[in-house]
Amino acid sequence: MPPRYRRDRPFTHRVPLRRVRHLETIMGYKEIRYELSDGILTITLNRPEKLNAYTLVMDAELKDALNTADADDEVRAVIVTGAGRAFCAGADLTLGDKTFDYKAMGLEDTLDTLRDPGGITTLRIYDMKKPLIAAINGPAVGFGITMTLPMDIRLASEDARMGFVFARRGIVLEACSSWFLLRIVGISKAAEWVLTGRVFEAKEAHAQGLVSELLAPDDLIPRAREIAAEIARNTSAVSVALCRQLLWKMLGADHPMEAHRLESKCMFWAGGQADATEGILSFLEKRPPEFTMKPGSQMPEVYPWWTDRPFEE
């Protein structure tokens, strides 16, 4: 039996972190911005002069920001967006033809031990207690789009363009996208996008369900904040954390009985907690709820109900 998932376990990839020497404190990130207000955290990929192309520094900082956000009970929802005119142009290609050549980098890992850094990031998002909203403000290709797949809500500017361009670069899907993408848009559309590697307009992404709303550029962040505020003001943080994981983890269940078992346990526990009392009384008294329970310290014993999957078999 694999070891149980630990919430205090660091989600970092040892190889990139070994090569990044200046991961700084929360207010001193170099390639992202971390801004918290009214319970809403906005993480901004911040290399606008490079279309927010993804680097090892950005990767380490984003992982650190996700860990920080998940541990902070003041954070009720997370928005991820890009600075300037792009969301993320994918991997930074300044290493040229050696960009994805791990052997040429001199890394000690083998075929069985090397882990895709983007996959570690998306797995971290997958296990988050906090809901995430991708506000795709411009071009999002490669990891720029695959990083959004385990986020809960994807909004896009009408100016955005997306592309799963890996086959056009002579590489393959990454960031667990071969698991996430087909569950979002189905195998046929996923195969077309991936096998052609073409870049497509936001309206096509919307028509196929990859994004839930198309918005004018100036309306994108206000709409993302409106959804985040709806969560922050009106819901129980513990309920949201449990519901988020029920939804994501049941994607791989082989029978609805699995959902029935877990929902029964969660309902049995939640029904006797302070937030359930407040939720009912606030409704009956026709007033806004004041939920007090904290996911950082007041989750049920049944959580987490899944076991950590070891990378090496």
N, C-alpha and C positions, 0 to 999 in steps of 0.2 A: 504494500500500500504506500503511495507517495506521501510525503509529509504534508500536513495541513498548511494551507495558505496562512501566512502571518501578515497582519496589516502593518506591522512595523518593519517589515523586510524591505531593504532598499531596492528600488527598481532601476538599477544602473547597469550599463554594459562595461565590463572592465577594460575592454580594448580602447574605445574612444576616450574614456575618462583618464586612462593612462597617458593619452596623448594631449589632453587638454589641461593646461597649466593654470588657467586663470578663471575658473568657475568662481564667481564672487557671491556676496551676500544678496539677499532678496532685492534690495534696492540698487544693486550694482551690476546687474546683468549687462552683458555687452551686446548680445544679439537678440534679446527679447525684451519686452516691457511687461511688467507685472503691476496692474493697477486695480485696487479693490475699493469699491464704493457701494454703499447700500446693499451689502451682501452679494454683489455681483463682481466677480473677478474677470477682468479682461486681460488675456495674454496676447500680446501683439508680436508677431515675428518681425524683427526690426533690422533688416538689411535692405532698405528700399532702393539703394543705388545698385544692388545686385538682384533685384526682384525677389528679395527674401530667399535666395537660394540657400539650401539647407547645408550646414556645416557640422563638424563634430562639436564645435563650441555650442552652436544652437541646439544640437541634440542633447548635450549634457545639461544645458540650462533649462530646456523644456522638461526633461525628466525631473529635474530638481523642483521646478515650478509645480508640476503635477503632484509630486509628493507633498510639497508644502500646502497646496490647496486642499488635498484630501484630508490632511491632518488638522486643518483650521476650521473650527466650527462656525467662524464668521463668514466663511465662503458658502453660499447657498447654490450658486450656479456659476458656470465658467463659460465665457465667450472666447473663442480663438479666432483671430483675424490677422491680416497682414498690413504693414505700414506701406504707404505709397500706393502705387497703382496695381500691385500684384498681391496675391495671397501667398503663394510660394511656387517658385519656378522649378522645384525639384532639387536634386542633389547639386551642390556646387561642383562644377567640372574643371576647376582651375588646375587639378592634377593631370588634366589631359587624358591620354589613353590609359593611364594607370589609376584612374579614379576608382574603379571597382576591382582592381587587381590586388587582392589581399596578400597574396604571396609577395608581390613586389614591394608592399609596404613593410615587409619584414616581420609580420605578425607571427606569433608562435602557434596560433591555433591550427587545428587540423580540419579536414572535411567534416568530421563528426562533432567538433567542439566550437567552431566559429559560429557566432550568432549574429544575425542581421540586426543592426542597431534600431532600424525603423520598426522591426517586429517587436522588439522589447518595448518601444514607446507605445505602439498600438495595444499591446497586451496590458500595459499599465492603464491606458484609457479604459479598456474593457473591464477592468476590475475596480474602477473608481466608484466611490460612493456619491460623488457630486455629478449632476447632469451637465453635459457639455453641448454647446451650440457653436457650430462652425459658421462664421460669417465670411463667406468666400467673396472677397471684394474685387478680385481680378484673376489673372491667369493662375491655375492650380494644376500642375502637371507632375507626373511621377509621384514621389513621396508627398508632393504638395496636395494631391487629391487622396492618396491612400491613407494619409494620416487622419483624414476626416471620417473615414468609414466607420470606426467604432464610436464616433460622437453621436449623440442622440438626435440632434436636429441639425440639418444643413440648410442654410439660407444662402442665396447667391445674388450678387449684383447682376443686372442685365448685361453688364460689360464683361462678365467672367467667361473664361473658356477653360475646359478641362481636358485632360488626356492621360490615358494609361499607356505611355509611350515606350515602355520597356523593350519591346521587340524591335523598335526602331533604333535602339541603342545597343542591341546585341546582348541584352541581359533578360531577366525574368521578373515576374511579379514579386513584390516584397511586402513587408509590413503586414503580413497575414492577410493580404488583400484577396488571395484566392479563396479564402474562407468568407470574408465579409462581403465582397462585391456581389457574388451571385445570390447571396441571401437578401440583398437590397433590391437588385434589378432583375434577377433571374439569370439562368445560365446562357440563354440565347443572346441577350443584349450584352452581358458581360463578355462573352466570347467575341462578339463583333468588335467591341471597343478595344479589347486586349490584343486580339490577333492582328487587327489592322494598325493599332497604335496611333490612330488618328486623333487629332485635337478637335473637339466639338464645342458648339455654343451652349451657353447656360440654358437656353430654352429647350434644347434637346435633353439635357440633364434633368430638367424639370418634368418634361413629358414622360421620362422613363422612371421617375421616382427617386433619382439620385439626390435631388434637392427638393425640399418641400415648398419653397416659395421663391419667386423671382421678384426682385425689388429694384427700384431706381437706386443708383449709387448712393445718393444722399439719404436714402431711407433705410439702408441696410443695417447699420449699427443701431439706430433708434428702434428698429423692429426687433433686433436681437435682444436689446435691453428690455423691451416691452415683454417679451416672452420670459426672459430671466426674472424680471420683476414679478410677473404672475406667479412664478414658482416661489420666489423669496418671500412674498407677502402673504400667500394664501395656503401654503402647504407645510406639512410636518417634514422637517429635514430627515428624520428617521424613516418615515414612510416613503419619501422619495428615494432614499438609499436602498431600501428593501425592494421597492417596485422596480427600480432601475435594474437591479441584479436579477430579479425574477424574469424580467423581459429578456435580458441578454443571455442569461444562462439557459433559458428554456429553448433558445434557438437550436440547440443541439440535442434536445431531448427526443427519445424515440417513441414516446407515448404521452398523451395528456395526463396519465396517472402520475407521472413525475411532477407535473405542475400542481396537481391536486394535493399530493403529499406535502410539498413545500408550502403552498398557499395555506393549507390547513394549519401547519405549525406556526407560520407567521401570523395568521389571524388569531389563533389561540393566544399567542403572546401579546400581540398589539392591542387586542380588545380590552385587556386589563391595565393598559398603561395610561399615563397622564395625558398624552396627546390625543388618545381616542376620546377621553372624557371631555377635553377642551374642544375637539372637533364637533362633537354632538351638541354640547352646551352653546357654543358660539352660533351654531346653526339655529337652534331653538330660540336663542335670545336675539337673533338677527343682528349680530355684531361681528366685526372681523376677529378671526382666531388669534390667539397668542400662544403659539406652541413653544414649549420650553425644552423639550428633549433634544439631546445632542448626539449625533452619530459618532463622535469621537470617543464617547464613553458609555453610551446607553443602548448599544445594539443587543439583540437577543443572543442567547447562547447558541442558537441554531446557526447564527451567522458567523463566519462564512460557512456555507453548507457544501462547498466544492473543495476538492483537493488540488493542490498545486501540481501542475504537470511538469515533470522534469524534462529539460531539454535533451539531455543525453539519455539514450535508451540502453 
